[in-house]
Amino acid sequence: MIPRLLASAIRQSARKFPLVAILGPRQSGKTTLVQNLFPSKPYVSLEDPDKRAFAQSDPRGFLAGYAKGALLDEVQRVPELFSYLQGVVDRVRKPGLFILTGSQNFLLMQHLSQSLAGRVRLLTLLPLDLEEAGTAYPSTGQVGPEHWIFKGFYPPLYDRTIHPRDWYPSYIQTYLERDVRQIKNIDNLALFQKFLKLCAARTGQLLNLSSLAVECGITHNTARSWIGILEASFLIHLLKPYHENFNKRVVKTPKLYFYDTGLACSLLEIEKQQQLTTHPLRGSLFETLVVSEMVKARMNLGRPPNLYFWRDKTGHEVDVLAVQGGNINTVEIKSGLTVTEDTFKGLDYWKKTSKKPGKSFLVYGGHEGQKRDRVSVIGWERSAETVRE
């Protein structure tokens, strides 16, 4: 098994909470990880029709068969269980009794917040980060960012001999036919797939629902609903704008990012790593890679990302703000190999305007770090360091 950084937070949570829920996209490694961490617990997949039917028709009887706890996989498939789980954990009062996993954030969060508040620790397992992928795919020399952008970070790409262009289309089709229909019954899956591809073409950009709706031929409300579906299934995340103590001239629209660059490349019909060298979205995909690394670094510690961006309507901007305690680390992201003084304009303006304490970083497309008076220049492989305390 590929060692996962979230394992430590899961173990700690299981010593304190009766329920631990591991959320994340399909194929991110949730089942493999929890089975490895809790080998003595019986494993139950609620994707199994027989097990699901039993749990739905007789939830009390189903749980009675697991008096000493269990691993319940894809638990959002049987929402009837949540109320009964509450009764079990309140009666037994034992930490780490049930470990739950699920691949649909909205459905799980809705039921967990209603029935199990205060009894469950929520953690998120995203696809591999650079450190984990490097362990699974050791390299004898330096590998450029294009390699990782194209390959992506889903574990099956590392524990099997399979090419990204073969794996991702199958993953997308499975997602459309199974997960989308579970979250919301969408009749026209071909149109939804077109919407998904349009979103991939906008990774790293401000979310413009009106533009998406017009280009896809759907209503504005439908576009908003479909964005919610993509968020709920951990394909995209929205980086919110930071506007505390700033005036109305600050942009307040979120930015859209894919969690996985390999998935975005597949949707963009990029079939070879070499295409990225001259691709018009190379910069956006590089930024997506770095932001995703920062999100994973925080979530692997069991903490919320607390990441934002900042842009005003006069053109000043900072790519990422990482709020940590009373400090705000600022991060500028540039895919190029050359660092010039112009690169620091946004960071300098932020420092002068905000007066917030924190460190400043420039993450660029090279490997070597540079010592600067006011900004730490670091290579893209070290993106996670910008949000680690």
Secondary structure, DSSP 4 states (H G I P E B T S, - for coil): ----TTHHHHHHHHTT-SEEEEE--TTSSHHHHHHHH-TTS-EEETTSHHHHHHHHH-HHHHHHTTTT-EEEETGGG-TTHHHHHHHHHHHH--TT-EEEEES-HHHHHHHHHHH-TTTEEEEE-PSP-HHHHHHHS--SS---HHHHHHH---THHHHS---HHHHHHHHHHHIIIIIIHHHS--S-HHHHHHHHHHHHTTTTEE--HHHHHHHHT--HHHHHHHHHHHHHTTSEEEEEEP-TT--TTB----EEEES-HHHHHHHTT--SGGGGGT-TTHHHHHHHHHHHHHHHHHHTTTS---EEEEEBTTS-EEEEEEEETTEEEEEEEE-SS---GGGGHHHHHHHHHH-----EEEEESSS--EE-SS-EEEEGGGGGGGT--
